[in-house]
Amino acid sequence: MENAEAIVAEVKQRLGGEPPELITRDEAPAYATAIEHTFGVPVEQAPNRPGRPRIAPRRRLPEGLSYATVHKHRRNHRVVALERRPTFGTRSALEAALERSAVSRAVNTSFLENRHATDRGRNARKARRTYRFSKDWRVHEAMTYFTLYSDNFCWPVRTLGIRGDDGRWSRRTPALAAGLTDHVWTLEEWLRFPALQSA
């Protein structure tokens, strides 16, 4: 629960306090509570109501926020079907948000799962069933940042390539596609780049 609340709170902070139009996730139940707590607005209670007082006030999510989950049906430990379920918001609001989305037309967790798979593949400390775990949180955090940023700047993604006027394909990294850099970095260039730059 603490991790879910921390992640959702960071999302809110990065969005400047504005709620996103669409949130998708797997069915971890902690996220629904964290989203409601982080983005919800307390609802004023009618005074002098009979019964025990509420420990925490009810919260109402802002209009237009949709939260949907992906339920995986498994048979013999294999995923055989996916079911997309709206948790918060209406189905029509969910469909409208997907229609406006620049990255996907379906509720899915593939972007997050791809990120996690890449992280585990390039950071041995996060591989499953391994003895190469981190003993120091600071080193673990540093390796996480290293794999995250080097992946965005140094590793071209096939689906981000663009065809030039001459018909040749140009390789692009996520950072290049987002306009954060003007070239694909080498790992040596990345490692030699100063972390702190003087003005």
Protein Blocks (a to p, Z undefined) as FASTA:
>chain_A
ZZmmmmmmmmmmmnnopacfbdcddfbfklmmmmmmmmpccddddehiacjddfbdcddd
dehiacdddddddeehiafbdcdddfbdcfklmmmmmmmpckbccdcfklmmmmmmmmmm
mmmklpghiakbcfbfklmmmmmmmmmmmmmmmmccfklpccdfkopacdddfklmnopa
cbdcdfklmmmpcfbdcZZ
